[in-house]
Amino acid sequence: MGGTVTGPTVVGRTGGWWRRKSTPAKVETYTRWSFHTIGVSEFVAVGLPAFGTLGVGLGAVVLGLVTAHAALCTVTVSRALDWTRGRNPQPVRLLWALAALSAVTAVAAMLIADLGPDGDGAEGTGSAIFAIMLIAGAGVIALGVADRRRVCLIVGGFAVGAGLLSLPLGVPAPGALVTALGVLLGAGFLAFTAVFSVWLMNAVYELDAARETRARLAVAEERLRFGRDIHDVMGRNLAVIALKSELAVQLARRGRPEAVDQMTEVQRIAQESQREVRAVVRGYREADLDIELAGAQGVLSAAGITCEVTGEAGGLPGEVQSVLAWVVREATTNVLRHGDARRCEVLLRVAEGRVVLTVENDGAKAAGGGGGSNRAVVGRSGAGTAVDGRGASGPGAGGRRGSGPEADGGSGSGPADGGRSAGRTVTDGGIGSGLTGLRERLAAVGGTLAAGPAEGDVFRVVAEVPLNVSEVTA
């Protein structure tokens, strides 16, 4: 019994394997296996019934041909889809081999049907194999062709070939025309499905890459903005300090007492510059809780996650809002980057002189299951998650761009702390250095943070901060 794997465990592992995939990877897997069913359908629909209709001997030959065609279709599908993603070269030889095998299998099936037992069953089986081999071959070949005009030529060529091949096999002209029309419609539908599926899969990949690029551009924009602010503060003052220092040197060399006055002025400007830089950094570090809540709701909704926010930040002290805003950012980042959440609830309430912020999301098993490390650096992809820990709507930018999916806001961490909070990795269910950084922030104002799995697959983050922070930090 020790080596027996139970059914729920197998199902859980399978479900976890699927949930761990990204959305583009899920679309590719679905597309790949959808076209793999073509080979399975050939084997089940026309290969196995050949035994009952054509007999064991001829039926085995037909089954072997159909099985070979189905296997080649499966291999061609995999190679063709890899080519569309740029992983392998175009499988030209496979495409020609599949075209040749489709024609050979179709003609052989018709000939074997003529050699088989008399009756409409054998003739019908041969006709079905003839049409299905050509339809499936054309549809799979379309996956490996980029030019749509060539796809149309392939479908038309298979249809014309079906009509022309039917005539020497004893099919009347009207029947050959009907066969050609049937192959044209069937192969055309399958080829259209192939072209559309490839287009959709590539579009999803490009969309995912665009989201990541947008996040990177938002980080770059925020860096430029912060750099401009520092330049505006320091540029002029440093130029004045340089000039006055040079003047003081010249006066000191001449023994003039005014050199002391110039150095005193340099000292005053340096102290003023220091205060201005601190003000810029302080403004960048401060966060607005209302903006972060709205940004988190917008970003999660854009990612397809239902987000409900209960409670308002209005009336709370600025220190409380700032530290809880960081909690919202980190929790939102974890929801986006870990597991496969479909629902997130944010509850803000005041109880017994303390402000309690609770963030719950489902999909926690996918984030920490399987015994693996499930590491993810915050900001690799996804709307509003920064590449190096700086959110697209950092505290310094929140007032200018607002929050929501259009602003890519709500789930990063400002660079004022070097990305110590959200810029680190979070491992196995979210207990990592990102949340450790939040505990340090909360501890500085007398708050606490609890994070971990709850009932079912829920992951819960609870932050508590005293309502009167000034009394705690005094």
Secondary structure, 3 states (H helix, E strand, C coil): CCCCCCHHHHHHHHHHHHHCCCHHHHHHHHHHHHHHHHHHHHHHHHHCHHHHHHHHHHHHHHHHHHHHHHHHHHHHHHHHHHHHCCCCCCCHHHHHHHHHHHHHHHHHHHHHHHHCCCCHHHHHHHHHHHHHHHHHHHHHHHHCCCCHHHHHHHHHHHHHHHHHHHCCCCCCHHHHHHHHHHHHHHHHHHHHHHHHHHHHHHHHHHHHHHHHHHHHHHHHHHHHHHHHHHHHHHHHHHHHHHHHHHHHHHHHHCCCCHHHHHHHHHHHHHHHHHHHHHHHHHHHHCCCHHHHHHHHHHHHHHCCCEEEEECCCCCCCHHHHHHHHHHHHHHHHHHHHCCCCCEEEEEEEEECCEEEEEEEECCHHHHHHHHCCCCEECCCCCCCCCCCCCCCCCHHHHHHHCCCHHHCCCCCCCHHHCCCCCCCEECCCCCCHHHHHHHHHHHHCCCEEEEEECCCCCEEEEEEEECCHHHHHC
